[in-house]
Amino acid sequence: MNGMSDVRLTLYAQELVREQEVRVRVNAPKGLGVWGLFQHRRVTRRALLNLTDDQLRDIGLSYEQARREGLKPFWRE
């Protein structure tokens, strides 16, 4: 036994499930396949690079945050 109790393992498993649910809700609309998800990321990341300072402020991002996200390849989360 590695010292982790059943309670700790259960809580950890619940935490992992919550993280996965949040990722799915945030990343893309429901029902997209892999290629749809890639296309969604490509389009939205390109759009981030074209936002003005006022628009970035409205969504709560700095220029650097938007640039960093916008330059990510479509296959990365």
N, C-alpha and C positions, 0 to 999 in steps of 0.2 A: 504494500500500500504506500502511496506517495504522500500521505498526510492530508489530502483533501477530503473533507467530509462530503457525504451525500447532499447535505444542505448547500454547501458552497458550490458543488458541481451543478445542482439544480438552478441556483441563482445565476451562475455564470452562463448556463445554457439559455435561460430566459433573457439575459442581457444580449447575447448574440442574436437571438431571434428579433429582438427590438431593433438592434442596429441594422439588420438586414431589411426589416420592414421600412425603416426610415430611408435607406438607400434606394429602395425601389420607388418610393413615393417621390423622392426628390429628383432622381435622374431622368425620368421620362414618363410620358403618358402611358397608361395601362394598355396592355395588349400589343405592344411593339415587339417584333422579333429582334434578333441580333442585328440584322442589317438596318432595320428601322431605327433601332437605338443608335447605331453608328451615324446614320444620317441626321437624326435629331441632334446629337452632340455636335456634329460638324456645322450644322446651320446655326445653332444657338451660340456656339463659341465664336463663330465668325461675326455674328451680330453684336456680341459683346465688344469686339474690337472697334466697332463703328459708333458706339454710344458717345454722346457728348458728356461733358463734366456734370451738367445739370441732371441728365438722365442717370448717370452713375450714382450721383448723390441720392436721387429718388429711390433707387433700389438698394442703397446702403453699401455700395462698393467703392473702393478707391481705384484710381487709375491702374495702380500696380496689381491689385487683386484681379481686376478685369483682364488686364494684359496677360497675367500668369495663367488664368483659366482659359482665355481665348487662344493662347498659343499651344495648349495641350493637344496632343494627337487625339483623334476621335476614338481610338481604341482604349484610351485610359479613362478611368473613373475620375 
